[in-house]
Amino acid sequence: MKADRNIHVVVGLIALIAAIALLIFIPDLSKDYAAVFATLTGVATLYGVLFTIIEVLRTKAAADLAAAAAKDATSRVRAMYASRDAAECQACIESALRIVDEGGVVPLSVLSRISKIYAGEFADQYEIHASDVRQRILLIESYGAMPPKARTNSTKIKTTLVAMNGHLAAHISRNLSSEKV
């Protein structure tokens, strides 16, 4: 509720006008000091209730705005971390490709990092047993399970890493284009 800052003054004036009108138009309310005091106290209580209702509505509106802002901030932070993780995975893949091109053996730590981040980026697809994501990760893990000398002769690892890198690049591009500025 985006209420005017002077709403309490307006409500107070309405309550005051109502109190005066009651005292003028209902003579029994102004017959003695006790009746006047009771009437004014009743109007003041009504004003207090209205004041409280207005403040509760304002507080609720402020809380809703704060919750929306927190949700937006959380979403942005998650997107930022996801982009960072995807970029890190791409860097690991590029490092692994360089090692494979040089005829070396990709370290298990790099393979593990690639598998972990790639599976995290595409967790929904990883759950599907026949998905490309799952097949790529399984190939990376089976490559890591080979003895080091057998890994140097593996030909599928390069095509798998290139496919993963392309998939990640498309994923990052989609995320960046859908992100609110």
Secondary structure, 3 states (H helix, E strand, C coil): CCCCCCHHHHHHHHHHHHHHHHHHHCHHHHCCHHHHHHHHHHHHHHHHHHHHHHHHHHHHHHHHHHHHHHHHHHHHHHHHHHHHHHHHHHHHHHHHHHHHHCCCCCCHHHHHHHHHHHHHHCHHHHCCCCCHHHHHHHHHHHHHHCCHHHHCCCCHHHHHHHHHHHHHHHHHHHHHHHCCC
